[in-house]
């Protein structure tokens, strides 16, 4: 899991397509269940993975929308995350899966706001 976490930390919108094969396990069905079933002593690792997957979904939402939605769907199935991460996952998933507006554009500013709050929360905890 440590190696997977290192990979997730280094994925961004510019590298996602070329490195997709390295994160394909988080796109496929069952990834959320896998994380949920990790032993309790790996709870911190589960939270770290979820955190980095959230960051990936925000980064790729426009360049790889289908993968973004798939990862987000898997994240919604992860149990026993902090209330803050769960709320961010739920709110982001709602944005990623909502029907397009009349203009076809989604306002992602509030997603960025949520990510900034998440980063502040994590930096205070460290």
Secondary structure, 3 states (H helix, E strand, C coil): CHHHHHHHHCCCCCCHHHHHHHHHHHHCCCHHHHHHCCCHHHHHHHHHHHHHHHHHHHHHCCCCHHHHHHHHHHHHCCCCCCHHHHHHHHHHHHHHHCCCCCCCCCCCHHHHHHHHHHHHHHHHHC
